[in-house]
Amino acid sequence: MAFLKIIACTLLAFLSSPATADNLRTGGWAPTTVTQQHAALLVTALSFYAGDMEPVCFKNILSLDTQVVAGMNYHYRVMACRVNGVTAAGVCWIDNDCAPQLYEVVVFSQPWSQTLKVTDIKPTQ
């Protein structure tokens, strides 16, 4: 019985992630249509980011790929600007007069363990 509860909880957590059913292939990256939920996930992850990479604020999301792992990886391509400190990370405010450039931001989410973290931020050409 405990095994069935574990399976049910894992399935529920997996299905509650912002991924869509058409891109749930384990291991491979799949293009994903960006939703409000995906944008909110990125804002939250960047707002609590405390790693050694420079934080960014983003002006818009250009594309998103997802990867099913022991949770979900989200590979965002965004127009973004470097910011001074995590308090300015997330969405660039209107008064943030920066010249955005293309960045790749990877976020890992595991809802059942309440894990959400930025694993990579890098400018691209």
CYANA upper distance limits for C-alpha pairs under 8 A (distance plus 0.5 A):
  1 MET  CA      5 LYS  CA      6.96
  2 ALA  CA      6 ILE  CA      6.79
  3 PHE  CA      7 ILE  CA      6.76
  4 LEU  CA      8 ALA  CA      6.51
  5 LYS  CA      9 CYS  CA      6.53
  6 ILE  CA     10 THR  CA      6.55
  7 ILE  CA     11 LEU  CA      6.55
  8 ALA  CA     12 LEU  CA      6.54
  9 CYS  CA     13 ALA  CA      6.62
  9 CYS  CA    112 TRP  CA      8.37
 10 THR  CA     14 PHE  CA      6.57
 10 THR  CA    112 TRP  CA      7.52
 11 LEU  CA     15 LEU  CA      6.55
 12 LEU  CA     16 SER  CA      6.63
 13 ALA  CA     17 SER  CA      7.20
 13 ALA  CA    111 PRO  CA      6.49
 13 ALA  CA    112 TRP  CA      6.09
 14 PHE  CA     71 GLY  CA      7.73
 14 PHE  CA    111 PRO  CA      8.07
 15 LEU  CA     19 ALA  CA      8.31
 17 SER  CA     72 MET  CA      8.45
 17 SER  CA    111 PRO  CA      7.69
 18 PRO  CA     37 GLN  CA      6.68
 18 PRO  CA     38 HIS  CA      6.83
 19 ALA  CA     23 ASN  CA      7.64
 19 ALA  CA     24 LEU  CA      7.76
 19 ALA  CA     32 THR  CA      8.14
 19 ALA  CA     66 THR  CA      7.86
 20 THR  CA     24 LEU  CA      7.45
 20 THR  CA     32 THR  CA      8.13
 23 ASN  CA     30 ALA  CA      6.11
 23 ASN  CA     31 PRO  CA      7.85
 23 ASN  CA     32 THR  CA      7.54
 23 ASN  CA     66 THR  CA      7.99
 24 LEU  CA     30 ALA  CA      8.43
 24 LEU  CA     67 GLN  CA      8.07
 24 LEU  CA     68 VAL  CA      6.79
 25 ARG  CA     29 TRP  CA      8.32
 25 ARG  CA     30 ALA  CA      8.13
 25 ARG  CA     67 GLN  CA      7.79
 25 ARG  CA     68 VAL  CA      6.78
 26 THR  CA     67 GLN  CA      7.27
 26 THR  CA     68 VAL  CA      5.20
 26 THR  CA     69 VAL  CA      6.68
 27 GLY  CA     67 GLN  CA      6.44
 27 GLY  CA     68 VAL  CA      6.13
 27 GLY  CA     69 VAL  CA      6.51
 28 GLY  CA     67 GLN  CA      6.19
 28 GLY  CA     68 VAL  CA      7.73
 29 TRP  CA     65 ASP  CA      6.40
 29 TRP  CA     66 THR  CA      5.88
 29 TRP  CA     67 GLN  CA      5.13
 29 TRP  CA     68 VAL  CA      8.30
 30 ALA  CA     65 ASP  CA      5.66
 30 ALA  CA     66 THR  CA      5.84
 30 ALA  CA     67 GLN  CA      6.96
 31 PRO  CA     63 SER  CA      8.35
 31 PRO  CA     64 LEU  CA      6.58
 31 PRO  CA     65 ASP  CA      4.83
 31 PRO  CA     66 THR  CA      7.03
 32 THR  CA     63 SER  CA      8.18
 32 THR  CA     64 LEU  CA      6.01
 32 THR  CA     65 ASP  CA      5.81
 32 THR  CA     66 THR  CA      6.98
 33 THR  CA     63 SER  CA      8.14
 33 THR  CA     64 LEU  CA      7.38
 34 VAL  CA     38 HIS  CA      6.44
 34 VAL  CA     39 ALA  CA      7.69
 34 VAL  CA     61 ILE  CA      8.31
 34 VAL  CA     63 SER  CA      7.47
 34 VAL  CA     64 LEU  CA      6.84
 35 THR  CA     39 ALA  CA      6.93
 36 GLN  CA     40 ALA  CA      6.58
 37 GLN  CA     41 LEU  CA      6.62
 38 HIS  CA     42 LEU  CA      6.86
 39 ALA  CA     43 VAL  CA      6.77
 39 ALA  CA     61 ILE  CA      8.20
 40 ALA  CA     44 THR  CA      6.61
 41 LEU  CA     45 ALA  CA      6.61
 42 LEU  CA     46 LEU  CA      6.56
 42 LEU  CA     90 GLY  CA      7.69
 42 LEU  CA    107 VAL  CA      7.84
 43 VAL  CA     47 SER  CA      6.49
 43 VAL  CA     89 ALA  CA      8.31
 43 VAL  CA     90 GLY  CA      5.00
 43 VAL  CA     91 VAL  CA      6.87
 44 THR  CA     48 PHE  CA      6.91
 44 THR  CA     90 GLY  CA      7.63
 45 ALA  CA     49 TYR  CA      6.50
 45 ALA  CA     90 GLY  CA      8.41
 45 ALA  CA    107 VAL  CA      7.52
 45 ALA  CA    116 LEU  CA      6.66
 45 ALA  CA    117 LYS  CA      6.15
 45 ALA  CA    118 VAL  CA      6.55
 46 LEU  CA     55 PRO  CA      7.65
 46 LEU  CA     56 VAL  CA      7.92
 46 LEU  CA     57 CYS  CA      8.29
 46 LEU  CA     86 VAL  CA      7.78
 46 LEU  CA     89 ALA  CA      6.17
 46 LEU  CA     90 GLY  CA      5.63
 46 LEU  CA    118 VAL  CA      7.31
 47 SER  CA     86 VAL  CA      6.41
 47 SER  CA     87 THR  CA      7.09
 47 SER  CA     88 ALA  CA      8.22
 47 SER  CA     89 ALA  CA      5.89
 47 SER  CA     90 GLY  CA      5.94
 48 PHE  CA     86 VAL  CA      7.39
 48 PHE  CA    117 LYS  CA      8.43
 49 TYR  CA     55 PRO  CA      7.88
 49 TYR  CA     86 VAL  CA      6.95
 49 TYR  CA    117 LYS  CA      7.21
 49 TYR  CA    118 VAL  CA      6.79
 50 ALA  CA     86 VAL  CA      7.62
 51 GLY  CA    118 VAL  CA      8.34
 53 MET  CA    120 ASP  CA      7.94
 53 MET  CA    121 ILE  CA      6.98
 54 GLU  CA     82 ARG  CA      7.23
 54 GLU  CA     83 VAL  CA      7.99
 54 GLU  CA    121 ILE  CA      7.97
 55 PRO  CA     82 ARG  CA      6.53
 55 PRO  CA     83 VAL  CA      6.37
 55 PRO  CA     84 ASN  CA      7.79
 55 PRO  CA     85 GLY  CA      7.02
 55 PRO  CA     86 VAL  CA      6.58
 55 PRO  CA     89 ALA  CA      6.44
 55 PRO  CA    121 ILE  CA      8.21
 56 VAL  CA     80 ALA  CA      6.67
 56 VAL  CA     81 CYS  CA      5.83
 56 VAL  CA     82 ARG  CA      4.91
 56 VAL  CA     83 VAL  CA      5.76
 56 VAL  CA     88 ALA  CA      8.28
 56 VAL  CA     89 ALA  CA      5.68
 56 VAL  CA     90 GLY  CA      7.26
 57 CYS  CA     80 ALA  CA      5.97
 57 CYS  CA     81 CYS  CA      5.99
 57 CYS  CA     82 ARG  CA      7.05
 57 CYS  CA     83 VAL  CA      7.04
 57 CYS  CA     88 ALA  CA      7.29
 57 CYS  CA     89 ALA  CA      5.04
 57 CYS  CA     90 GLY  CA      5.06
 57 CYS  CA     91 VAL  CA      5.48
 57 CYS  CA     92 CYS  CA      5.30
 58 PHE  CA     78 VAL  CA      6.76
 58 PHE  CA     79 MET  CA      6.18
 58 PHE  CA     80 ALA  CA      4.46
 58 PHE  CA     81 CYS  CA      6.85
 58 PHE  CA     89 ALA  CA      8.44
 58 PHE  CA     90 GLY  CA      6.72
 58 PHE  CA     91 VAL  CA      5.50
 58 PHE  CA     92 CYS  CA      5.83
 58 PHE  CA    100 PRO  CA      8.36
 59 LYS  CA     78 VAL  CA      7.83
 59 LYS  CA     79 MET  CA      6.10
 59 LYS  CA     80 ALA  CA      6.17
 59 LYS  CA     91 VAL  CA      6.71
 59 LYS  CA     92 CYS  CA      6.00
 59 LYS  CA    100 PRO  CA      7.90
 60 ASN  CA     78 VAL  CA      6.24
 60 ASN  CA     79 MET  CA      6.05
 60 ASN  CA     80 ALA  CA      7.94
 61 ILE  CA     76 TYR  CA      7.40
 61 ILE  CA     77 ARG  CA      6.59
 61 ILE  CA     78 VAL  CA      4.93
 61 ILE  CA     79 MET  CA      7.09
 62 LEU  CA     76 TYR  CA      8.09
 62 LEU  CA     77 ARG  CA      5.94
 62 LEU  CA     78 VAL  CA      5.82
 62 LEU  CA     79 MET  CA      7.71
 63 SER  CA     76 TYR  CA      6.47
 63 SER  CA     77 ARG  CA      5.75
 63 SER  CA     78 VAL  CA      7.71
 64 LEU  CA     74 TYR  CA      7.31
 64 LEU  CA     75 HIS  CA      6.08
 64 LEU  CA     76 TYR  CA      5.11
 64 LEU  CA     77 ARG  CA      6.83
 65 ASP  CA     74 TYR  CA      6.45
 65 ASP  CA     75 HIS  CA      5.58
 65 ASP  CA     76 TYR  CA      7.16
 66 THR  CA     72 MET  CA      7.34
 66 THR  CA     73 ASN  CA      6.09
 66 THR  CA     74 TYR  CA      5.18
 66 THR  CA     75 HIS  CA      6.66
 67 GLN  CA     72 MET  CA      6.20
 67 GLN  CA     73 ASN  CA      5.48
 67 GLN  CA     74 TYR  CA      7.10
 68 VAL  CA     72 MET  CA      5.29
 68 VAL  CA     73 ASN  CA      6.97
 69 VAL  CA     73 ASN  CA      7.49
 70 ALA  CA    110 GLN  CA      7.73
 71 GLY  CA    108 PHE  CA      7.73
 71 GLY  CA    109 SER  CA      6.23
 71 GLY  CA    110 GLN  CA      4.94
 71 GLY  CA    111 PRO  CA      7.90
 72 MET  CA    108 PHE  CA      6.29
 72 MET  CA    109 SER  CA      5.74
 72 MET  CA    110 GLN  CA      6.93
 73 ASN  CA    106 VAL  CA      7.28
 73 ASN  CA    107 VAL  CA      6.19
 73 ASN  CA    108 PHE  CA      5.07
 73 ASN  CA    109 SER  CA      6.91
 74 TYR  CA    105 VAL  CA      8.49
 74 TYR  CA    106 VAL  CA      5.98
 74 TYR  CA    107 VAL  CA      5.58
 74 TYR  CA    108 PHE  CA      6.88
 74 TYR  CA    109 SER  CA      8.48
 75 HIS  CA    104 GLU  CA      7.34
 75 HIS  CA    105 VAL  CA      6.39
 75 HIS  CA    106 VAL  CA      5.01
 75 HIS  CA    107 VAL  CA      7.15
 76 TYR  CA    104 GLU  CA      6.15
 76 TYR  CA    105 VAL  CA      5.62
 76 TYR  CA    106 VAL  CA      6.66
 77 ARG  CA    102 LEU  CA      7.39
 77 ARG  CA    103 TYR  CA      6.30
 77 ARG  CA    104 GLU  CA      5.18
 77 ARG  CA    105 VAL  CA      7.00
 78 VAL  CA    102 LEU  CA      6.24
 78 VAL  CA    103 TYR  CA      5.86
 78 VAL  CA    104 GLU  CA      6.88
 78 VAL  CA    105 VAL  CA      8.03
 79 MET  CA    100 PRO  CA      5.94
 79 MET  CA    101 GLN  CA      5.70
 79 MET  CA    102 LEU  CA      5.22
 79 MET  CA    103 TYR  CA      6.67
 80 ALA  CA     92 CYS  CA      8.23
 80 ALA  CA    100 PRO  CA      5.25
 80 ALA  CA    101 GLN  CA      6.02
 80 ALA  CA    102 LEU  CA      6.81
 80 ALA  CA    103 TYR  CA      6.74
 81 CYS  CA     92 CYS  CA      8.25
 81 CYS  CA     98 CYS  CA      6.83
 81 CYS  CA     99 ALA  CA      7.28
 81 CYS  CA    100 PRO  CA      5.41
 81 CYS  CA    101 GLN  CA      7.01
 83 VAL  CA     88 ALA  CA      6.58
 83 VAL  CA     89 ALA  CA      6.94
 84 ASN  CA     88 ALA  CA      7.22
 85 GLY  CA     89 ALA  CA      7.48
 88 ALA  CA     92 CYS  CA      8.17
 92 CYS  CA     96 ASN  CA      6.55
101 GLN  CA    123 PRO  CA      7.73
102 LEU  CA    123 PRO  CA      6.38
102 LEU  CA    124 THR  CA      6.16
102 LEU  CA    125 GLN  CA      7.37
103 TYR  CA    121 ILE  CA      7.41
103 TYR  CA    122 LYS  CA      6.01
103 TYR  CA    123 PRO  CA      4.69
103 TYR  CA    124 THR  CA      6.01
104 GLU  CA    120 ASP  CA      8.11
104 GLU  CA    121 ILE  CA      6.25
104 GLU  CA    122 LYS  CA      5.91
104 GLU  CA    123 PRO  CA      6.76
104 GLU  CA    124 THR  CA      7.30
105 VAL  CA    118 VAL  CA      7.74
105 VAL  CA    119 THR  CA      8.24
105 VAL  CA    120 ASP  CA      6.09
105 VAL  CA    121 ILE  CA      5.04
105 VAL  CA    122 LYS  CA      7.18
106 VAL  CA    118 VAL  CA      6.37
106 VAL  CA    119 THR  CA      6.03
106 VAL  CA    120 ASP  CA      5.53
106 VAL  CA    121 ILE  CA      7.08
107 VAL  CA    116 LEU  CA      7.60
107 VAL  CA    117 LYS  CA      6.10
107 VAL  CA    118 VAL  CA      4.88
107 VAL  CA    119 THR  CA      6.14
107 VAL  CA    120 ASP  CA      7.75
108 PHE  CA    115 THR  CA      8.05
108 PHE  CA    116 LEU  CA      6.20
108 PHE  CA    117 LYS  CA      5.88
108 PHE  CA    118 VAL  CA      6.84
108 PHE  CA    119 THR  CA      7.16
109 SER  CA    114 GLN  CA      8.35
109 SER  CA    115 THR  CA      6.09
109 SER  CA    116 LEU  CA      5.03
109 SER  CA    117 LYS  CA      7.21
110 GLN  CA    114 GLN  CA      6.56
110 GLN  CA    115 THR  CA      5.46
110 GLN  CA    116 LEU  CA      6.97
111 PRO  CA    115 THR  CA      6.60
111 PRO  CA    116 LEU  CA      8.16
